[in-house]
Amino acid sequence: MEEIFRGMPSRDGVSWNALISGYACSRESGRAVETYSLMLREGCSKPNRITFSTMLTLCSAWPSATVGRQVHGQIVRSGFGGYPFVGSPLVDMYAKVGLIIDAKKVFEEMPVKNVVMYNTVITGLLRRSMVDDAKNLFREMPERDSISWTTLITGLTQNGIEEEALEFFREMGLQGVAMDQYTFGSILTACGSLSALEHGKKIHAHIIRTCQEDNVFVGSALVDMYSKCERVKHAEAVFRRMSSKNVVSWTAMLVGYGQNGLSEEAVRVFCEMQRQGVEPDDFTLGSVISSSANLASLEEGAQLHCLALGVRFDLIRHGLQCDYTLYGKCGSIEDSQRLFDEMDIKDQVSWTALVSGYAQFGKAKETMLLFERMLSDGIKPDGVTFIGVLSACSRAGLVEKGRELFNSMPKYGVSPIADHYTCMIDLFSRAGRLQEAENFIKQMPGQPDVIGWATMLSSCRIHGNLEIGRWAADSLMRLEPQNPASYVLLANMYASRGEWAEVAELRKRMRARRVRKEPGCSWIKHKNRVHIFSADDRSSPYSDQIYAKLAWLNEKMVEEGYNPDTSSVLHNLEESEEKVQMLSHHSEKLAIAFGLIFVADGLPIRVVKNLRVCVDCHSATKHISKITGREILVRDTVRFHLFKDGLCSCGDFW
């Protein structure tokens, strides 16, 4: 193209425009600008509206408006300022480089305004979160097309005003305006953010009527919407019906599984995606690594880590943060530290992820040292960082240090939210300072949330304070009547005192209100399969071996001085042997026995539990680690417990 251009005996505006446009299409912006400058210097052909439109489109993709302003000046001098064909890209250029005031000024000075200009300015206003200005301009439009409506709906959704987005979508439908994939994609995002399932279903029906369900963009948005509304089966049905899927579709399904606690299915979908030859992007890899972390599947997660390193360099930085979160959640905090040390650039997110990892492992000293290093490196902590350090203080019983950190938050521009107040409630109550916890709650600017009250109630159960426990339970029941924690924990306190009539009354109230206790379960991964156990579970094909192993362990534990703690048995049983029998087959003990049978010697046994580890299982696992000489890592809802040589990393404080 260049050789032909240079060999031309004479060049007119068309030939200059063709070369400039060719460079622009080839993303050779510098050469396009050079050619434009040469055109001006030679002066044989003057720029026309095509030239200016091409140059403005080029300038709109640049981070700086310097060249764009120069082109604007030449447009005014050439007398093209009032042409809509030039005015539209001029407004667009200023809007895209963030100069929305200049964009509005150009727009207002245009003698003739078309719908494209209106749409462009509305888009720019919404990008700058100038929502009211955008809505006013939308209402002023003499005519609106589908893009006008979709632009406003998308902008409202992106600015977190989903309810208004739904209202404008309804109005758009009433006016009979045609809707395209972008309209449906934006409004489905709004439905997902609001968990507005019924609205989402109606929109899905409209999509089917307009034959757009098979559109990959719309299908992906439907999968995302149903997942966020906790209707995974619906999301899966849409996903399976899609005849064409891209990386966005696969990632939407994978993330949907992960968001709904179905981590194993998320990993399975990723494997299926790999078999289909779809290349993952950084978001896909980050999501599947998080799912592996939730399964505590270190081996699988390590393979994903290798994949992230082998795909592209731009994945590595994003992937490393996910990877050391993975290693932390799998109990390998040393690997998390090693990966963190290998990072060239450590930002606030990186530091916070590692701080939180150490905190969850109960390593308070290491957490504090890391926090101090973070501050000395000039990294400003955010609210999430403080949640990490406060929880570390709580798990280590460092009450005064936690109080000091909480009081220092305003110094870093962090205002306490519910999570920080919950950490402080946990800090005082876990240390047995229940009266201080009560006083702290009464001095809070608002009431604790569900987690805060449940934390207080749990500590009251541990420390046997029925009076404050009743207060916490009543507060929790008022806030969330269907939450089983208030009933179960309070019943546990009554049972430990032998007040079985009160236990029976609480169970009666649970039945009347249809409150169901979440069944406890534990799982362990072995040879790419997750084995899930519940109490007294005999569904495993290896049950005979597991129960035989437990019987042998019980004998050995008794010889070592193990004394079962029956305080957590919520049944009025006269015979203590029956209570001991119930304890001996708790889900984590079954999972640990499975691990002892099938996990090779020298490798740690990794178990995940969906509830807090009970006192008896904690004591029993310490004995098991000593008897067998094995490292046993148990991750419950509160923290990690690394059992080794008869001791636990939590120091019996959890």
N, C-alpha and C positions, 0 to 999 in steps of 0.2 A: 504493500500500500504506500509506504513512504517513497520507494523508488519511482513508482508511477507518478506520485504527486510531484516529486522533484523534476521528473522528465517532462512535465507538462509545459508547452510553450507559453501558455497563459493560464492563469487561475482566476476563477470567479468565486463568488460567495458560496456556491454549492460545493465546490471542491474543498475550500477551507473548512466548511462545516462538516463535510464528510470525514476529514482527517481528525478534527477535534473530537467528533463523535466516536470515531474508531478508537482513539486513545482512551476516551472516557469509558467505553464499553469494555475495554481491555484492562481497566482499573490502573491505567498509567496516568494518574492525575497530573503529575509533574510535567509530563510531556504535552499533555493537553493544554496546560496553562502556558507553557513555552510557545506552543503553536499559536494560541490566541494572541499572545504578546507580539509574536512575529507578524501576525495578520494586521495588528494595529500599527506596527512600525512601518510596514511596507506601504500601507495606505491605499493599495490598488483596489481592494474590496472592503467595503464597510460591513461591520457586523450587522446582522438583521435579527429578527425576533427568534429565529431558529438558533442562531449563535448564542444569544443571551440566555435562552431557555436551557440549552445544553450546559452552558457554563454555570448557571445557577443550580442546576441539578447536581453538578459536580461539586460545587462549593457547599451544598447542604450536607454532604457526607464528611466534610472537614471539621476538625475540632475548633478551628479558629475561623472568625468571620472576616479576617483582614482582606482576603482576596474577594470575598463576596461583597464587601462594602465598596471595593474598587470597581467591581462589575456594576454594582448599583449606580455608582456615579456616572459611569459611561452610558448606562441605560437612560438616565435622566438627560445627559447631554445630547444623546442621539434622538430624543423625542419619543422613546418607546415606553415611558413610564406609565402611560394610561392604557396600554394594551393588556387586556385580560390574559392573553397567551403568555406574556412576560410577567404580569403582575402575580399570577398564581404561583409560579416557582419562586418568585422573589419573596413572597410572604412565607412560603414553605421553607426557604433557606434560612430566614431569620428565626423562624419557629424551631427548626431542627437544631440550630446551634445554640439555642437557649435564650435568644434575645427576643422574648415575646413582646416586649413593649415596642420594639422597632417593627415587629411583624404587624402589630395592631395599628401602628401609625401608617405604615404602607397601605394596609387594608382600608383604613378610614379615608385615605387620600385618593383611593381609586374611584374614578368617576362611574365606572360600571363594575358591579360586583357579581360574580357568578357563584354557583353553589360550591364549586371546587374551592374557591377562596374561603368561603364560610367554613367549610369542613376543615380546611387547613388550620385556620385560626383556632377553631374549637379544639382540635387535636393538641395544638401548642399550649393552650390555656389549661387543658386537663393534665398535660404532662407536668406543668408547673403547679398542679393542685389548685388552680384558680377556678374552682368548681362553679361558684355562683356566676362569675363572668361568662363561663362557657354555657351555662343554662340560659342566661339572659340573651346571649347572642343566638343560641339555637332558636329561642322563641321569636326573635326578630327576623328570622329568615323568611323571605317571601315565598320560597319553595324549598322543599327538603326531599332528598332522595334516600335510598336505602343506606348509603354510606353515612349520611348525616346522622340517622338514627343509631346505626351500629357504632359510630364514633363516640356518641354520647354514652351509650350503654356500656361500651368497653371502658371508657374513661371513668365513669362512676364506679364500676366494679374494681378497677385498679386503685381507686382512691378509697376503697373500703366502704362505699355507700351503696351496698348491694340492694337494699330495700327500694331505693329510688330507681336503681337500674331495672328492677322488676316492674315498677310502675310505668316507666317509659316503654318497656317491652310490651306491656299490655296495651298501651296507647298506640304503639306502632302496629300491633295486630288489628286493633279496631279501625285504624285508618286504611287497612288493606295494603300496607307497604310490603313489598317482597322482602323476604329474609334469606340470607345466604349462610354459608358455613361460618363466617366470622361472627355474624349475629348470634347464631346458636352456640358457638364456642364461648362467647363472652357471657351470655345469660346463664349457661350451664355452670360456668365458673362461679357466678353469683349465687346460684342455688346451692352449690357445694359448700361455699363459705358460710351460708346461712343454715346449712343442713335442712334446706327447704325441700324435703322429699316429694311432697304432693305437687308443688310447683314444677319440680324437675320431671315428674312423671307426665304431667300435662304437656310440657314442652317436648318430651320424648314422643308422645303420641302425635304431636304436630309434625315432628321431624319425619316420622313414619309416613304420615299422610302426604308430605311433600317429597318423599322418596330420597331423603338425604342421609338416612341412617348408615348407608354404606360408605359415605364420605369419610376418609381416614381422619380428618380433622375433627369432624363432628363425633365420630365413634370414640375417639380418644377422650373428648370432653365428656361424653356420657359415662365412660368408664370411671373417669375422675370424679364426676358428680355422685354417682352411686356409691363409690368407695367412701367419699367424705360423709355421705349420709348413712354409713354403716350397713349398706346393702350389698355385700360383696358378691352374693350369688347373682344379683341383677347385673353387677359390673362384669362378672365372669361370662354371663350369657351374652351380653353385648359384645364383649371381646371375642368370644368364640364365633359369633356370627359375622364378624368383619372379614370380608374377602381379601382386603388389602391392609397390611399392618406395617407401620414404620417404627423407628426406634422410640418415638413419642408414645405410640400405642402400647408397645411392650412395657415401657417404663411406667406408664400410667397404671397398668395392671399390677406390675411388681410393687409399686409404691402403695397401691390400694391394699394389697395383701399385708404389707408391712404396717400400714397405719391401723389396721384392724387386728393386729397381734398374730397374724398368720405368717410368721416368719419362714416356716418350712415351705409353704406354698410359694412365697416370694422367691426363695432360692430355686425352687423347682421351675418356675416360670423363666428365671434367668437362664437356666440350663437349656430349656426348650428354645429360648431365643437364640442361644449360641448355636444350637443344632440347625436352626433355620438360616444361619449365616448372617444375622443382623448384628452389626457392630455396635457395641454399647458406647454411650457417651459418658462424660464424667458424672452426670447426675445419676445415670443408671448404675454405675459402679458404686457410687457413694451410697445409694439406697440398698443395693444387695449386700454390701459390706455391713451396713447397719443391721440388716436382717440376720446375717451370720453372727453378728455380735450378740443379738438378742437370744439366739439359740445356744450361745456359748460354744460355737463350733469353731475352734481355733484352727484345725487342719483345713477346713473348707475356706475359712477367712484368709488364711495364709496363701492359699491358691489364688484367691481373688486379688490379694495384694500383689502377687507376681504378675497377674494379668494386667492390673492397673499400671504397673511399671513398664510392661511390655507394649502397651497400646500406643500412647503418644506422650510426649513430654508435658503437654499442657494438662494432662490428667494427674501428673505426679503430685503437684502441690495440693490440689483438692483431695486426691486420694490419700495422701499421707495423713491428713487430719482425720479422715474416716478410719484409716488403718490403725493409728494409735488409739483411737476410740475403741476399735475392734479388739485390739490386744488388751486394752484395759478392761473391757467388759468380759473378756474371756479369762480374766484373772492373771494375765501375763503383763503386769505393769512394767517390768524391766524392759520388755520389747517395746512398749509404748515410749518409754524414756529414750531408748536407743533411736527409734524413728524420729522422735522430736529433736534429738541432738543432731541428726543428719539433715534436718531442714535448713536450707539457706536463708529463708525468710520466715521469721516467726512473728505472727501478728497476734492480735488480741484473742481471736478465736482459738489459735493454736495453744497459747498459754492456758486459756480457760479450760480447754478440753483436757489437758494434762493435769491441771489442778483438780478438776472434778474427778478424774480417774484415781488419783492418789486419795482424795477424800472418800470416795466410795469404798476404797480398800481399807479405810480406817487408819491410814498412815498419816497421822496428824502432824508429826514433826516434819516429814518430807513435804507435806502440803504447805506448811508455813514457810519452809525454806524456799520452796518454788515460788510462792507468792511474793516473798521478799525479793527474789531474783527478778521476777516480773516487774516489780516497781523500780528496781535499780536500773533495769534496761529501758526505763522510760515508757513502758506500756501501761496505759491507764486501765484499771480493772472496770468491768461493767457489773450490772446486776447479777448476771449468771456467775461471774467469778466469785462474788460475795456469797452466793448460795453454796458454792463449793467449799470455801474456807470456813463458813459458819457450820456447815454440816460436818466438816472434819473436827471442829472443836466439840460439837455435840457428841460425836461418836467416841471421842477420846476423853470426854468429861472436862474439857478445858473451859470452864464457865466464864472465868474472868477475861480470858483472852477473847472468847466469843463476844462478850459484852463490849469489849474495847473495839473490836472490828466493826460491830454493828453501829456503834456511835460514830465511827470514823467515815461511814458511807457518804454523808453529805460533802465531806472534803473532796471526794472524787466525783461529785455531781450525780450521785446515785440516790434516788429516793426509794425508801423501803416499800416493797409491795407485799402481797399476801405470802409469797414464798419465803421472804426474809423473816416475816413475823412468825411463820411456822417453824423456821429453823431455830428462832429464839425460844419458842415454846418447847421445842424438842430439847434444846440445850439445858434449860432449867429442869424440865420434868424428868428427862432421862437420868439426870444426876441426882434425882430424888428430892430436888428443891421445888416441890409442888406448890408450896405457898407462894414462892417467888413467881412461878409460872402463872398462878392465878392472878396475882397482883399485876403482872405484865399484861395479861389479857384485858384486865379491867381498865388499864391505862392506854390501850391501843386506840388509835383514831377510829377504828371500825371493829366489827366482830371478826373472829377468825373464820376462815373458810372450812370446808368439809375436812380437808387434810389436817388443818390445825387442830380442830376439835378431836379428830380421831387419834392424832399424835398424843394429845393430852390424856385422852381416855386410856390409851395403850400403856402409858407410863403409870397411870393410877393403878392399872391392873398389876403391873410388875411390882410396884411398891406397896400394894395393898391398901390404898387410900380410897375407901368406898364413898366417903362424903363428897370429895372433889370429883370422884369418878361419876357419881350420879349427876352432878351438875354438868359435867362435860357430855355425858350420854344424853341428857335431856336436851341440851343445846344442839347436839348433832342430830337428834331425832326431829327437832323442829325445823332444822335447816334442810335435811334430806331424809324424810321418813322412810324411804325405801332402801337406805344404806344399811346393810346387815351388820356393819362393824359395831354400831352402837349397841345393838342387841347382844351380839356374840361376846363382846368384851365385857359388858356389864354382867351377862350371865356367867361368864368365867369367874368374875369376882365373887358373885354370890355362891357359885359352886365351891370355890376354894374355902368358903366359910361354912359350907354345909347347909346353906339356906336354899333348899331344893324347891320350896314353894315359890320363891321369887323367880327361880330359874324356869319353873313350869309356867308362871305368869308371862314371862318374857317370850317364851316359845309360843304361847297362845296368841299374844299380840302380833308376833311375826306371821303366824298362820292367817290371822284376821286381815292383816295388811298385805298379805301375799309377798312377804319379804323372804327372799331365799339366800341362804349363805352360799358363798362361792366355794365349791368343793376344792380342797387342797390337792395339788398334784405336783409331781416332780418329773423331770425328764433328763435323759442323758443321751448323747449322740454316739453311735458306734457304727462304723462301716457305712457311712452315708445314710443312716436311718436313725430317726429320733424315736427313742423308746420312752413312752409316757406311763407313769405309775400313779395310782391313787391308793389311799389307805386300804389295806386288806385286799389288794388287787391280785387276782389270779388269772387275768386274761392273757398274760404273756405265755408264749410257748415254752419259756424257760422257768416257769413258776416253781416247779419241783426243785430245780437247782438253786433258785433264789432263796426259797424258804429254808432249804437245808443249810445254806450258807448263813442265813440269819440265826438259825438255831445254834449253829456252832459258835457264831460270834457272841450270842447272848451268854453262853456258858463261859466263854473266855472273859467276857466283860465282868461278869459276876466275880470271877476269880481275881480280877484286877481291882475289885472294890466298887464296881458300878452299882448305884442305887437308883432305880427308876423314880422319876419325878412325876407323880400321878396328878399333880394339881391342875393340869390342863385338860383332864378328862371331864367332860361336861355331862356325865351320866351318874345317876344315883345308884351306884353299884355297891353292895355290901362287901363283896369279896375283893380284896386288893389285887388278887391274882387276875381277875377279869380286867381290871384297869391296866395292869402291866401287859396283858395280852393285847389290848387295844393299842397301847403305845408301841409295842414291838414291831408292828406292821405298818407304821407310818410311811407315807409315800417316799420321803427322802431316804429312809433306811432300805427300802426295796431297790431304789435306784442305785444306792451305794453298793449294795450286795451284787447287783447286776454288773457294776463297774469292776468290782473285785474279781468277778468270774471271767469277764471278757476283755477288759482293758489290760494290755501287756504290762508286765512288771517294769518299773522304771518310769512309766508315764503317769502323770497325775490323773485322778478321777475327777471329772468336771460335772457337777450336777446343778440344775437350775430349779428353783421352787417358786411357785406363783404366790405364796404367802410367806409370812415371817416364820423363820425357823423356831420351833417350840423349844422350851428349856430342856426337855428330856432328850430330844434328838440332838441338840447341841452337845450335851454331856456325853451321849452315846457315841457320837462321831469322834469326839476327842479320844475316847477309849479305843475305837476301831482303828484310828490312825496309828496309835501306839502298838496295838496288837499286830497289825499287818505290816507296819513299816511303810505305809503308803501315804502320799500326799493326797488329800481330798479337798477339793475346792467346791464350796457350796455358795451359789449366788441366790439370795432371797430378795424380797422386795425392798429391803432396807440397805443391804451392803453385801460385801464379800466376806466369806469366812474361809480362811486357809488353815486347815487342820494338818498338823505335822507333829509327830513324836508326842502325842497326847496333849498338845496345846493348840489354841486357836489364835489367829492373828488379831482378833477383836479384843483379846484380853478379857473375855467374858463380859464385855460391856457392849451391848447392842440393843 
